[in-house]
Amino acid sequence: MSYPPEHSKSPFDRRRFISNGIKITLLAGILSPLEQACNTKSKGPAKKDSKDRSSTSNNSKRKKWNAETLVINTKTNVVHLPTAAFYNYYDEIKNTKTVMIVDWENQLRGEVRLNKDKSGNILEILSLQKLRSGIDDNSLNSAINTLAIAFSKDCENSNGTNYNTTNYRLHELMLQLIALNNYMPYKWKTFNDMVRKPQKIGKRQSWMADENSFNERVKYIHDREADYKSRLIKRASKYALT
């Protein structure tokens, strides 16, 4: 049996073979760089990323620093109270001078000023210290006068803003101090003289929106006088200041 000459075979298989070869070559050209890129990404940068994370972790590690007293930054004349009872971490102050708690008012004179960003916390604690030896009308008056500083111009920033006006903890503390003072007349007027209210009063603070609501709240505290005094003493004892 004789076979047809080579040139007489159908050209279809040859064209398909050539076409498939071209396609395979092109596909290999595309996949090869992708494979290299994947290998590079999975090996090389992983070590660098690990190193970067380690470096970031070391750089962001903060040194724990606190002090259980008032201190003055002698470079800025700013007073701080970095107590651990209030702050987990406080940025360390290298140049400090201690201010004795028992005589802090006389030592804050002239250019010495409170840290205004934290003045609410500072004055809350200092007002509570007035009650540590016992709660009576004299200690309550002293605590009221100290807390009132938080709402004064002394705690305004350079833009004239006093953020303590929106610190409801301070308003509530002032309310309790005034309510527990049995010989203080005109409690509503005293409260308004001692604090600055926020422009918008929250629902839970509606007691200071008008005199009737305020007096109802005062009566509630007065009816539970022993309980509120015990709470204040316990709150004051949290801060073992020197």
C-alpha positions as CSV (number, residue, x, y, z in Angstrom):
1,M,0.0,0.0,0.0
2,S,1.4,3.4,-1.0
3,Y,1.1,6.6,1.1
4,P,0.4,10.0,-0.4
5,P,3.4,12.3,-0.6
6,E,4.1,14.5,2.4
7,H,3.1,17.7,0.7
8,S,-0.3,16.3,-0.1
9,K,-1.3,16.0,3.6
10,S,-3.9,18.5,5.0
11,P,-2.3,21.7,6.3
12,F,-4.8,21.9,9.2
13,D,-2.8,20.0,11.8
14,R,0.4,21.9,11.1
15,R,-1.3,25.3,11.5
16,R,-2.9,24.2,14.8
17,F,0.4,22.8,16.1
18,I,2.1,26.1,15.3
19,S,-0.7,28.1,16.8
20,N,-0.7,26.1,20.0
21,G,3.1,26.4,20.3
22,I,2.8,30.2,20.0
23,K,0.1,30.3,22.6
24,I,2.1,28.2,25.0
25,T,5.2,30.4,24.5
26,L,3.2,33.5,25.2
27,L,1.5,32.0,28.3
28,A,4.8,30.9,29.7
29,G,6.1,34.5,29.2
30,I,3.2,35.8,31.2
31,L,3.3,33.3,34.0
32,S,7.1,33.3,34.6
33,P,7.3,36.9,35.9
34,L,4.2,36.3,38.0
35,E,5.7,33.3,39.6
36,Q,8.9,35.2,40.4
37,A,7.0,38.0,41.9
38,C,5.0,35.7,44.1
39,N,8.2,33.9,45.3
40,T,9.9,37.2,46.0
41,K,6.9,38.5,47.9
42,S,6.6,35.4,50.0
43,K,10.3,35.2,50.9
44,G,12.2,38.5,50.8
45,P,9.7,41.1,52.3
46,A,8.5,38.8,55.0
47,K,11.7,39.2,57.0
48,K,11.7,42.9,56.4
49,D,8.1,43.2,57.5
50,S,8.9,41.3,60.7
51,K,11.8,43.6,61.3
52,D,9.7,46.6,60.7
53,R,7.0,45.4,63.2
54,S,9.7,44.8,65.8
55,S,11.2,48.2,65.2
56,T,7.7,49.8,65.5
57,S,7.0,47.9,68.7
58,N,10.3,49.1,70.2
59,N,9.7,52.7,69.2
60,S,6.2,52.8,70.5
61,K,7.0,51.3,73.9
62,R,6.3,53.9,76.5
63,K,8.1,54.2,79.8
64,K,5.8,54.0,82.7
65,W,6.1,57.0,84.9
66,N,3.9,58.5,87.6
67,A,4.2,60.7,90.7
68,E,1.9,60.9,93.7
69,T,2.2,64.6,94.2
70,L,2.0,67.9,92.5
71,V,5.1,68.7,90.4
72,I,6.2,71.8,88.6
73,N,7.9,71.5,85.2
74,T,10.7,73.9,86.0
75,K,11.3,74.6,82.3
76,T,7.6,75.6,81.6
77,N,6.3,76.5,85.1
78,V,3.4,74.2,84.4
79,V,1.9,72.2,87.3
80,H,1.1,68.5,86.8
81,L,-0.5,65.9,89.0
82,P,0.5,62.6,87.3
83,T,-1.0,60.2,89.9
84,A,-1.2,56.5,89.0
85,A,-4.7,56.5,90.4
86,F,-5.9,58.5,87.5
87,Y,-3.3,57.8,84.7
88,N,-1.9,54.5,83.6
89,Y,0.9,56.3,81.8
90,Y,2.1,59.9,82.0
91,D,4.8,61.4,79.8
92,E,7.8,61.7,82.0
93,I,8.9,65.2,83.0
94,K,12.6,65.4,83.4
95,N,12.9,68.7,85.2
96,T,10.5,68.8,88.2
97,K,10.1,70.5,91.5
98,T,7.7,69.1,94.1
99,V,4.7,71.1,95.4
100,M,3.5,70.1,98.8
101,I,-0.2,69.3,98.8
102,V,-0.8,70.9,102.2
103,D,0.4,74.3,100.9
104,W,-0.2,74.1,97.2
105,E,-2.2,77.3,97.0
106,N,0.6,79.5,98.3
107,Q,3.1,77.9,95.9
108,L,1.1,78.5,92.8
109,R,2.0,82.2,92.2
110,G,3.1,84.4,89.4
111,E,3.9,82.6,86.2
112,V,3.2,79.1,87.7
113,R,0.0,77.7,86.2
114,L,-1.9,74.5,86.0
115,N,-1.7,72.1,83.1
116,K,-4.9,73.4,81.4
117,D,-5.7,70.2,79.5
118,K,-5.7,68.3,82.7
119,S,-6.8,71.0,85.1
120,G,-10.2,69.4,85.6
121,N,-8.6,66.2,86.9
122,I,-6.1,68.1,89.0
123,L,-8.7,70.3,90.7
124,E,-11.1,67.4,91.2
125,I,-8.5,65.6,93.2
126,L,-7.3,68.7,95.1
127,S,-10.8,69.5,96.1
128,L,-11.4,66.0,97.4
129,Q,-8.2,66.3,99.5
130,K,-9.9,69.0,101.5
131,L,-12.3,66.3,102.8
132,R,-9.9,63.6,103.8
133,S,-9.8,64.7,107.5
134,G,-13.6,64.8,107.7
135,I,-16.6,66.4,106.1
136,D,-18.1,69.5,107.8
137,D,-19.2,72.9,106.6
138,N,-15.6,74.3,106.7
139,S,-14.1,71.5,104.7
140,L,-17.0,71.6,102.2
141,N,-16.5,75.3,101.7
142,S,-12.8,74.8,101.1
143,A,-13.5,72.0,98.6
144,I,-16.1,74.2,96.8
145,N,-13.6,77.1,96.4
146,T,-10.9,74.8,95.1
147,L,-13.2,73.1,92.6
148,A,-14.5,76.5,91.4
149,I,-11.1,77.3,90.0
150,A,-11.7,74.6,87.3
151,F,-14.4,76.9,85.8
152,S,-12.4,80.1,86.0
153,K,-10.3,82.0,83.5
154,D,-7.2,80.3,85.0
155,C,-8.2,77.2,83.1
156,E,-8.9,78.8,79.8
157,N,-6.6,78.0,76.9
158,S,-5.1,80.6,74.5
159,N,-8.3,80.6,72.5
160,G,-10.4,81.5,75.6
161,T,-11.9,78.0,75.8
162,N,-12.4,76.2,79.1
163,Y,-13.1,72.5,78.4
164,N,-14.1,72.0,82.1
165,T,-17.4,73.5,81.3
166,T,-18.3,70.2,79.6
167,N,-16.9,68.0,82.3
168,Y,-20.0,66.8,84.0
169,R,-18.1,65.0,86.7
170,L,-17.1,68.4,88.0
171,H,-20.6,69.7,87.9
172,E,-21.9,66.6,89.8
173,L,-19.1,67.0,92.4
174,M,-19.9,70.6,92.9
175,L,-23.6,69.7,93.3
176,Q,-22.8,67.2,96.1
177,L,-20.5,69.6,97.9
178,I,-23.1,72.3,97.9
179,A,-26.0,70.0,98.8
180,L,-24.2,68.5,101.8
181,N,-23.4,71.9,103.2
182,N,-26.2,72.3,105.7
183,Y,-25.5,76.0,106.5
184,M,-25.2,77.3,102.9
185,P,-28.3,79.3,101.9
186,Y,-29.2,79.9,98.3
187,K,-27.7,76.7,97.0
188,W,-29.0,77.3,93.5
189,K,-27.4,80.8,93.3
190,T,-24.1,79.4,94.8
191,F,-24.0,76.6,92.2
192,N,-24.4,79.0,89.3
193,D,-21.8,81.4,90.8
194,M,-19.3,78.6,91.1
195,V,-19.6,76.8,87.8
196,R,-19.9,77.5,84.1
197,K,-22.5,75.3,82.4
198,P,-22.1,73.9,78.9
199,Q,-24.1,75.5,76.1
200,K,-26.0,72.2,75.7
201,I,-27.0,70.3,78.8
202,G,-27.3,66.5,78.5
203,K,-30.4,64.6,79.4
204,R,-28.7,63.1,82.5
205,Q,-27.7,66.5,83.6
206,S,-31.2,68.1,83.3
207,W,-31.0,68.7,87.1
208,M,-29.0,71.8,86.5
209,A,-31.3,73.2,83.8
210,D,-33.6,75.1,86.3
211,E,-34.0,75.8,90.0
212,N,-36.8,73.3,90.6
213,S,-34.9,70.4,89.1
214,F,-31.8,71.4,91.0
215,N,-33.6,71.6,94.3
216,E,-35.1,68.1,93.8
217,R,-31.7,66.8,93.2
218,V,-30.3,68.6,96.3
219,K,-33.2,67.0,98.4
220,Y,-32.3,63.6,97.1
221,I,-28.7,63.9,98.1
222,H,-29.6,65.5,101.5
223,D,-32.0,62.6,102.3
224,R,-29.0,60.2,101.7
225,E,-26.4,62.4,103.5
226,A,-24.5,59.7,105.3
227,D,-24.2,57.6,102.1
228,Y,-22.9,60.5,100.0
229,K,-20.4,61.6,102.6
230,S,-19.1,58.1,102.8
231,R,-18.7,58.0,99.0
232,L,-16.8,61.3,99.0
233,I,-14.4,60.1,101.8
234,K,-13.8,56.9,99.9
235,R,-13.2,58.8,96.6
236,A,-10.7,61.1,98.3
237,S,-8.8,58.2,99.9
238,K,-8.0,56.9,96.4
239,Y,-5.3,59.5,96.0
240,A,-2.4,59.0,98.5
241,L,-0.8,62.3,97.7
242,T,2.1,63.8,99.6
